[in-house]
């Protein structure tokens, strides 16, 4: 989720791959910053390679994705929740759990 926001921002700013490579370590914190500091230089020689490594390291495990998906099936509309707010909440949960429309059919 965080990385998606990062990519939206750097794309909005029309950053080149070289600028993305330089900017990413400046915004990483805690475990992500430590992870980056331990990477060998060749691991971040290209934006696509670094992007892949980041996603491999920080993507949710199958168990976490299952837990998030179970929230989707157990989420009831609140008594004072509008249909629009309910649908938006379900879409947000589905995105977080990486559930796509074709999986729901």
HELIX and SHEET records of a PDB file:
HELIX    1   1 UNK A    2  UNK A   12  1                                  11    
HELIX    2   2 UNK A   17  UNK A   27  1                                  11    
HELIX    3   3 UNK A   30  UNK A   38  1                                   9    
HELIX    4   4 UNK A   41  UNK A   44  5                                   4    
HELIX    5   5 UNK A   47  UNK A   58  1                                  12    
HELIX    6   6 UNK A   62  UNK A   74  1                                  13    
HELIX    7   7 UNK A   83  UNK A   96  1                                  14    
HELIX    8   8 UNK A  101  UNK A  103  5                                   3    
END                                                                             
